[in-house]
Amino acid sequence: MATVPGFPHATGTVRLAHPGLGPLRLGYETLDLPADDDQRLVIHLAADAATAEALARAQAG
């Protein structure tokens, strides 16, 4: 898959500083969709236990 400028690579990890949850590490995977309009689906998942716990706290409260 060719990389579009400004668009993430197909897989990787991003670090975010969330104001309420603190530092987060999210793994991502980019999937091309079978349409002719260059749409992509980007899936983010917790990349470590601390991020998973922070996201669970946010979802619960």
C-alpha positions in Angstrom: 0.0 0.0 0.0 1.4 3.4 -0.9 1.5 5.9 1.9 -0.6 9.0 1.4 1.1 12.2 2.7 -0.3 13.0 6.2 -1.9 9.5 6.5 -0.4 7.0 8.9 1.5 3.9 7.8 -0.5 0.7 7.6 0.4 -0.3 11.2 2.1 1.3 14.1 1.8 2.8 17.5 0.8 6.4 18.4 1.3 8.2 21.7 -1.3 10.7 22.9 -1.5 13.0 25.9 -5.1 13.0 26.9 -6.0 15.8 29.4 -8.2 13.6 31.6 -6.7 10.1 31.1 -3.0 10.9 30.9 -0.6 9.3 28.5 -2.0 6.8 26.1 -0.4 4.3 23.7 -2.6 3.1 20.9 -1.7 0.5 18.3 -3.4 1.0 14.9 -3.9 -0.9 11.7 -5.1 0.7 8.5 -7.3 -1.4 6.1 -8.1 -0.4 2.5 -11.8 -0.7 1.7 -12.8 -2.3 -1.6 -14.4 0.9 -3.0 -12.9 3.0 -5.8 -12.8 6.2 -3.7 -9.6 5.5 -1.6 -11.5 5.1 1.7 -9.6 3.4 4.6 -10.6 2.1 7.9 -8.2 2.8 10.8 -8.6 0.6 13.9 -7.1 1.7 17.2 -6.5 -0.6 20.2 -4.7 -0.1 23.6 -1.0 -0.9 23.1 -0.3 -1.6 26.8 -2.0 -2.4 30.1 -1.9 1.1 31.4 -3.8 2.4 28.3 -6.3 -0.4 28.5 -7.0 0.5 32.1 -7.4 4.2 31.4 -9.8 3.5 28.5 -11.8 1.2 30.7 -12.1 3.9 33.4 -13.2 6.4 30.8 -15.9 4.0 29.4 -17.2 3.2 32.9 -17.4 6.7 34.1 
